[in-house]
Amino acid sequence: MVFRWFWRLVREVSPRLAWKAAYLWVYKGLRSVAEFRRRQQRGELFPPFLFLSLTNACNLRCRGCWITAQGRVQSLSPEQVDRIIASGKSRKVYFYTLLGGEPFLYPDLERLLWRHSDCYFQIITNGLLVDEEWAHRLAELGNVTPLVSLDGLGEENDQRRGQGTSEAILAALDRLRRHRLFFGVATTVTAANFEQVTADQYVAEMIRRGALYLWYYIYRPMGPASPPGWCLDREKVLRLRRRLLELRGRHPILIVDTYWDAEGRAVCPAAWGMGFHIGPAGSIEPCPPLSFACEEISDGAADFAHLLESSQFLRQFQQFVNSRTRGCVILERPGELAEFLRTHGVRDYSGRDALAELACSTPQCSHHLPGQELAEQSWFYRMLKRQLFFGMSGYG
């Protein structure tokens, strides 16, 4: 499968874009992870990757989304984004995931990508605004990999994202394929779409549409319209883990998860300091679903790196999670998490009462499966998980 995937890469992606991905994402990513390991040994907090929510504006209202604009659009200023990326570059961080809302609604997006042509950007998008003109611009830029959200085919996707969105998203994938971009598909696995999105036919369809990687997420019930019945139980989480291992051996597409390390042990990237999230108000948060912070990048005269390094909240969050689970504390211990956040006097940047939502949430199973760990079977994925995304093996 590894060689078949590389053959797809050669045939389907522009050589210039493939070279840029190899240099900016893979080579610089390896250097970033190595530098992060040295920082860890010195007790420093700065991660190897950063997540930036450029804006909370969005053209969809998906069920289970934690973004709440409520008529008030918030966005990071170009100056704030430049400060964050400049701090990152000074620490050899060259990979940034851009989120929203919908990142393609951010007015400065194209100029941001041009200004930082020495960095690689993954843009998580619903794809509906990626028209022919944008696809052409992304191909010209070369330092972008779109990650298009799709939660199934037809009704399985539309019941979450809105009627007709599945067809529109698939059309966006076709545009990216025609422009020979290196792109992926992000799929959130719920109890409702589990059978379809973990089937061989779904993966084969993503390959046919030109996706080079398929990134799986486990559903978390966050936000005001989040059906708790969509959560995976322990049996389905274990089935998902098995299915990922099987799919990796059968299809020439990268099957990505950030839930398990090379040995099959559960991972929480935020608890291990692998990546923090900057919200559209400048809030420095543990991870995208948790819109809580004690620091903003506009606080005082301190630069972004100093604010992050000096954050007692982020350090204590890591201690809180690591003392309780290797999995997702949002799912497993929402009540305890709410109490932890209250005692630390965090500000809620969600636009709603997210703290109350957490406090009354029912605990669910996460990807932590003690005694039932399943190690990666492929040498290629073991190498990736140990060295590149996200350099996890050997921690915790």
C-alpha positions as CSV (number, residue, x, y, z in Angstrom):
1,M,0.0,0.0,0.0
2,V,2.9,2.4,0.8
3,F,4.3,2.1,-2.7
4,R,0.8,2.3,-4.3
5,W,0.2,5.6,-2.3
6,F,3.5,7.0,-3.5
7,W,2.6,6.1,-7.1
8,R,-0.7,8.0,-6.6
9,L,1.2,11.0,-5.3
10,V,3.4,11.0,-8.4
11,R,0.5,10.6,-10.8
12,E,-2.1,12.8,-9.2
13,V,-0.3,15.7,-7.5
14,S,1.6,18.5,-9.2
15,P,5.4,17.8,-8.8
16,R,5.9,21.3,-7.5
17,L,3.2,20.9,-4.8
18,A,4.5,17.4,-3.9
19,W,8.0,18.8,-3.4
20,K,6.7,21.7,-1.3
21,A,4.8,19.3,0.9
22,A,7.8,17.1,1.3
23,Y,10.1,20.0,2.2
24,L,7.8,22.3,4.2
25,W,5.6,19.7,5.9
26,V,7.7,16.5,6.2
27,Y,11.3,17.8,6.4
28,K,10.6,20.9,8.5
29,G,8.1,18.9,10.5
30,L,10.8,16.4,11.5
31,R,13.0,19.3,12.6
32,S,10.2,20.8,14.5
33,V,9.5,17.6,16.4
34,A,13.2,17.2,17.2
35,E,13.4,20.8,18.5
36,F,10.2,20.2,20.6
37,R,11.8,17.1,22.2
38,R,14.7,19.3,23.3
39,R,12.4,21.9,24.6
40,Q,10.5,19.2,26.6
41,Q,13.8,18.2,28.3
42,R,14.3,21.8,29.3
43,G,10.8,22.0,30.7
44,E,9.5,24.5,28.1
45,L,5.9,24.5,26.9
46,F,6.0,25.7,23.3
47,P,4.5,23.0,21.0
48,P,5.7,21.8,17.6
49,F,2.4,22.7,15.9
50,L,-0.2,25.3,16.4
51,F,-4.0,25.6,15.7
52,L,-5.3,29.0,14.7
53,S,-9.0,29.7,14.5
54,L,-8.9,32.7,12.2
55,T,-12.6,33.6,12.6
56,N,-15.8,32.3,14.1
57,A,-17.7,33.3,10.9
58,C,-19.2,30.3,9.1
59,N,-21.6,29.6,6.3
60,L,-22.9,26.4,7.9
61,R,-24.5,25.6,11.3
62,C,-23.4,22.0,11.8
63,R,-24.8,19.9,14.6
64,G,-22.1,19.1,17.2
65,C,-20.0,22.1,16.4
66,W,-18.5,24.1,19.3
67,I,-18.3,27.4,17.3
68,T,-21.0,29.9,18.2
69,A,-20.9,33.2,16.3
70,Q,-24.3,34.4,17.6
71,G,-24.3,37.4,15.2
72,R,-21.0,38.7,16.4
73,V,-18.1,37.8,14.2
74,Q,-14.7,37.7,15.9
75,S,-11.4,37.3,13.9
76,L,-7.7,37.3,14.6
77,S,-6.1,40.4,13.1
78,P,-3.4,40.0,10.5
79,E,-1.0,41.5,13.1
80,Q,-1.9,38.9,15.7
81,V,-1.5,36.1,13.2
82,D,1.9,37.4,12.2
83,R,3.0,37.7,15.8
84,I,2.0,34.1,16.5
85,I,3.8,32.7,13.4
86,A,6.9,34.8,14.0
87,S,7.2,33.4,17.5
88,G,6.7,29.9,16.0
89,K,9.4,30.4,13.4
90,S,11.8,31.5,16.1
91,R,11.3,28.0,17.6
92,K,11.4,26.1,14.3
93,V,7.6,25.7,14.1
94,Y,6.6,25.9,10.4
95,F,3.3,23.9,10.4
96,Y,0.0,25.6,11.2
97,T,-3.6,24.3,11.1
98,L,-6.0,27.0,10.2
99,L,-9.6,26.6,11.4
100,G,-12.8,28.6,11.8
101,G,-15.7,28.9,11.6
102,E,-14.8,28.7,8.0
103,P,-11.3,29.9,7.2
104,F,-12.2,30.9,3.6
105,L,-14.4,33.6,5.1
106,Y,-11.2,35.2,6.6
107,P,-10.5,38.3,4.5
108,D,-6.7,38.2,4.9
109,L,-6.3,34.5,4.2
110,E,-4.6,34.7,0.8
111,R,-2.2,37.4,2.0
112,L,-1.4,35.4,5.1
113,L,-0.4,32.4,3.0
114,W,1.8,34.5,0.7
115,R,3.4,36.4,3.6
116,H,4.5,33.1,5.2
117,S,5.5,31.1,2.1
118,D,8.2,29.4,4.2
119,C,5.5,27.7,6.3
120,Y,3.0,24.9,5.5
121,F,-0.7,25.4,6.3
122,Q,-3.4,22.8,6.7
123,I,-6.8,24.5,6.2
124,I,-9.8,22.7,7.7
125,T,-12.7,23.7,5.6
126,N,-16.2,22.6,4.7
127,G,-15.1,23.2,1.1
128,L,-18.2,25.1,0.0
129,L,-16.3,28.3,-0.8
130,V,-13.4,26.5,-2.6
131,D,-14.5,27.4,-6.1
132,E,-12.3,27.2,-9.3
133,E,-10.6,30.5,-8.6
134,W,-9.7,29.5,-5.0
135,A,-8.5,26.1,-6.2
136,H,-6.2,27.8,-8.8
137,R,-4.9,30.2,-6.2
138,L,-4.1,27.4,-3.8
139,A,-2.2,25.6,-6.5
140,E,-0.2,28.8,-7.2
141,L,0.6,29.2,-3.5
142,G,1.8,25.6,-3.0
143,N,2.1,25.8,0.8
144,V,-1.4,24.7,1.6
145,T,-3.1,21.3,2.1
146,P,-6.9,21.7,2.3
147,L,-8.5,19.2,4.7
148,V,-12.2,19.1,3.7
149,S,-14.8,18.1,6.3
150,L,-17.1,15.3,5.1
151,D,-19.0,13.0,7.5
152,G,-20.4,10.5,5.0
153,L,-22.1,10.3,1.7
154,G,-25.6,11.7,1.3
155,E,-27.9,11.6,4.3
156,E,-25.1,10.5,6.7
157,N,-23.3,13.8,6.1
158,D,-26.4,16.0,5.5
159,Q,-28.1,15.2,8.8
160,R,-25.1,16.9,10.5
161,R,-24.0,19.6,8.0
162,G,-27.3,20.5,6.2
163,Q,-29.3,19.2,3.3
164,G,-27.4,19.1,0.0
165,T,-24.0,19.7,1.5
166,S,-22.6,16.2,0.7
167,E,-23.0,16.8,-3.0
168,A,-21.5,20.3,-2.8
169,I,-18.5,19.0,-0.8
170,L,-17.8,16.2,-3.3
171,A,-17.9,18.8,-6.1
172,A,-15.2,20.7,-4.1
173,L,-13.1,17.6,-3.9
174,D,-13.3,17.2,-7.7
175,R,-12.1,20.8,-8.1
176,L,-9.1,20.2,-5.9
177,R,-8.3,17.0,-7.8
178,R,-8.4,18.7,-11.2
179,H,-5.9,21.3,-9.9
180,R,-3.7,18.5,-8.7
181,L,-3.6,19.7,-5.1
182,F,-2.3,17.6,-2.2
183,F,-5.5,17.5,0.0
184,G,-7.3,15.3,2.5
185,V,-10.8,14.6,3.9
186,A,-11.7,15.0,7.6
187,T,-14.4,12.6,8.8
188,T,-15.9,12.7,12.2
189,V,-17.1,9.3,13.3
190,T,-20.5,9.1,15.1
191,A,-22.7,6.3,16.1
192,A,-25.0,7.4,13.3
193,N,-22.5,7.2,10.4
194,F,-20.1,4.6,11.8
195,E,-20.9,1.8,9.4
196,Q,-20.7,3.9,6.3
197,V,-17.5,6.0,7.0
198,T,-15.5,3.0,8.2
199,A,-16.4,0.9,5.2
200,D,-14.0,0.0,2.3
201,Q,-16.4,1.7,-0.1
202,Y,-16.2,5.0,1.6
203,V,-12.4,5.0,1.6
204,A,-12.4,3.9,-2.1
205,E,-14.7,6.8,-2.9
206,M,-12.3,9.3,-1.2
207,I,-9.4,7.9,-3.3
208,R,-11.5,8.2,-6.5
209,R,-12.2,11.9,-5.6
210,G,-8.4,12.5,-5.3
211,A,-7.9,12.7,-1.5
212,L,-4.3,11.6,-0.5
213,Y,-5.2,11.3,3.2
214,L,-8.3,10.6,5.3
215,W,-8.2,12.0,8.8
216,Y,-10.6,10.4,11.3
217,Y,-12.0,12.2,14.3
218,I,-14.1,10.8,17.1
219,Y,-17.3,12.8,17.8
220,R,-17.5,14.9,20.9
221,P,-20.9,16.4,22.0
222,M,-19.9,20.1,22.2
223,G,-22.2,23.0,21.5
224,P,-25.9,23.7,21.8
225,A,-27.1,21.2,19.1
226,S,-25.0,18.2,19.9
227,P,-26.9,14.9,20.0
228,P,-25.3,12.8,22.9
229,G,-26.6,9.7,21.2
230,W,-24.0,10.1,18.4
231,C,-21.2,9.3,20.9
232,L,-19.3,6.0,20.3
233,D,-19.5,3.4,23.0
234,R,-16.5,1.3,24.0
235,E,-17.3,-1.5,21.6
236,K,-17.5,1.0,18.7
237,V,-14.3,2.7,19.7
238,L,-12.5,-0.6,19.7
239,R,-14.0,-1.5,16.3
240,L,-12.9,1.9,15.0
241,R,-9.3,1.1,16.1
242,R,-9.4,-2.3,14.4
243,R,-11.0,-0.8,11.2
244,L,-8.2,1.8,10.9
245,L,-5.6,-0.9,11.1
246,E,-7.4,-2.9,8.4
247,L,-8.0,0.1,6.1
248,R,-4.4,1.1,6.3
249,G,-3.4,-2.3,4.9
250,R,-6.0,-2.3,2.0
251,H,-6.1,1.2,0.5
252,P,-3.5,3.5,-1.0
253,I,-4.4,6.5,1.1
254,L,-2.9,7.8,4.3
255,I,-5.4,6.9,7.2
256,V,-4.6,9.5,9.9
257,D,-5.7,9.6,13.5
258,T,-4.2,11.5,16.5
259,Y,-5.7,9.2,19.1
260,W,-3.3,6.3,19.4
261,D,0.5,6.1,19.3
262,A,2.6,3.5,17.5
263,E,2.0,1.0,20.3
264,G,-1.8,1.6,20.3
265,R,-1.9,3.6,23.6
266,A,-4.3,6.5,23.8
267,V,-2.9,10.0,23.2
268,C,-4.2,13.5,24.1
269,P,-2.0,15.9,22.1
270,A,-3.0,18.9,24.3
271,A,-2.1,17.0,27.5
272,W,1.3,16.2,26.0
273,G,1.9,19.7,24.8
274,M,1.9,18.8,21.1
275,G,-0.3,21.6,20.0
276,F,-2.4,24.4,21.5
277,H,-5.2,26.4,20.0
278,I,-5.6,30.2,19.4
279,G,-9.2,31.3,19.3
280,P,-10.6,34.1,17.1
281,A,-10.5,36.4,20.1
282,G,-6.8,35.7,20.7
283,S,-7.4,33.3,23.5
284,I,-4.7,30.7,24.2
285,E,-6.6,27.5,24.8
286,P,-5.7,23.8,25.4
287,C,-7.5,22.5,22.3
288,P,-10.1,23.6,19.7
289,P,-13.2,22.2,21.5
290,L,-12.3,23.8,24.8
291,S,-13.0,27.5,24.4
292,F,-11.5,28.5,27.8
293,A,-8.4,30.5,28.5
294,C,-6.6,32.6,31.1
295,E,-4.4,34.5,28.6
296,E,-5.0,36.4,25.3
297,I,-2.3,37.4,22.9
298,S,-3.3,41.0,23.4
299,D,-2.6,40.8,27.1
300,G,0.1,43.3,28.1
301,A,3.3,43.9,26.2
302,A,4.5,40.3,26.4
303,D,4.9,38.4,23.1
304,F,3.0,35.3,22.2
305,A,5.8,32.9,23.2
306,H,6.2,34.4,26.6
307,L,2.4,34.3,27.3
308,L,2.3,30.7,26.3
309,E,5.4,29.7,28.2
310,S,4.2,31.5,31.4
311,S,0.7,30.0,31.3
312,Q,0.1,28.2,34.6
313,F,-3.3,27.3,33.3
314,L,-1.9,25.3,30.4
315,R,0.6,23.5,32.6
316,Q,-1.9,22.6,35.2
317,F,-4.4,21.5,32.5
318,Q,-1.7,19.0,31.3
319,Q,-1.2,17.8,34.9
320,F,-5.0,17.5,35.4
321,V,-5.5,15.3,32.3
322,N,-2.4,13.2,32.7
323,S,-3.3,12.3,36.3
324,R,-6.7,11.0,35.1
325,T,-6.6,9.5,31.7
326,R,-4.5,9.0,28.5
327,G,-7.8,9.7,26.6
328,C,-10.2,12.6,26.2
329,V,-11.1,14.3,29.5
330,I,-13.9,16.1,27.7
331,L,-15.7,12.8,27.1
332,E,-14.6,10.8,30.2
333,R,-14.8,13.4,33.0
334,P,-16.8,16.5,31.9
335,G,-18.0,17.3,35.4
336,E,-14.4,17.2,36.9
337,L,-13.2,19.2,33.9
338,A,-15.8,21.9,34.5
339,E,-14.8,22.1,38.2
340,F,-11.1,22.4,37.3
341,L,-11.9,25.2,34.9
342,R,-14.0,27.1,37.5
343,T,-11.3,26.9,40.1
344,H,-8.8,28.3,37.7
345,G,-10.9,31.3,36.9
346,V,-10.9,30.8,33.1
347,R,-12.7,33.1,30.7
348,D,-15.3,31.4,28.5
349,Y,-14.8,32.4,24.8
350,S,-17.5,30.1,23.4
351,G,-20.2,32.7,23.0
352,R,-22.5,30.6,25.2
353,D,-22.3,29.0,28.6
354,A,-20.0,26.2,27.7
355,L,-19.0,25.6,31.3
356,A,-22.6,24.8,32.2
357,E,-22.8,22.4,29.2
358,L,-19.7,20.5,30.5
359,A,-21.0,20.4,34.1
360,C,-24.2,18.7,33.1
361,S,-22.7,16.4,30.4
362,T,-22.9,12.6,30.8
363,P,-19.5,10.9,30.8
364,Q,-18.8,8.9,27.7
365,C,-16.2,6.5,26.5
366,S,-13.1,7.9,24.8
367,H,-10.3,6.3,22.9
368,H,-8.5,5.2,26.1
369,L,-8.8,1.4,26.0
370,P,-6.5,0.0,28.8
371,G,-5.8,-3.7,28.3
372,Q,-7.1,-3.6,24.7
373,E,-4.4,-1.7,23.0
374,L,-3.7,-2.6,19.4
375,A,-0.3,-1.6,18.0
376,E,0.2,-0.3,14.5
377,Q,0.9,-3.3,12.1
378,S,2.6,-1.4,9.3
379,W,6.2,-0.3,9.6
380,F,5.3,2.9,7.7
381,Y,2.7,4.0,10.2
382,R,4.9,3.0,13.1
383,M,7.6,5.2,11.6
384,L,5.2,8.1,11.0
385,K,3.8,8.0,14.5
386,R,7.2,7.8,16.1
387,Q,8.8,10.5,14.0
388,L,6.4,12.9,12.3
389,F,2.7,13.1,13.2
390,F,2.9,14.0,16.0
391,G,6.2,12.4,17.3
392,M,4.1,10.8,20.0
393,S,5.7,7.5,20.7
394,G,7.9,7.5,23.8
395,Y,6.0,10.0,25.8
396,G,3.7,9.5,28.8
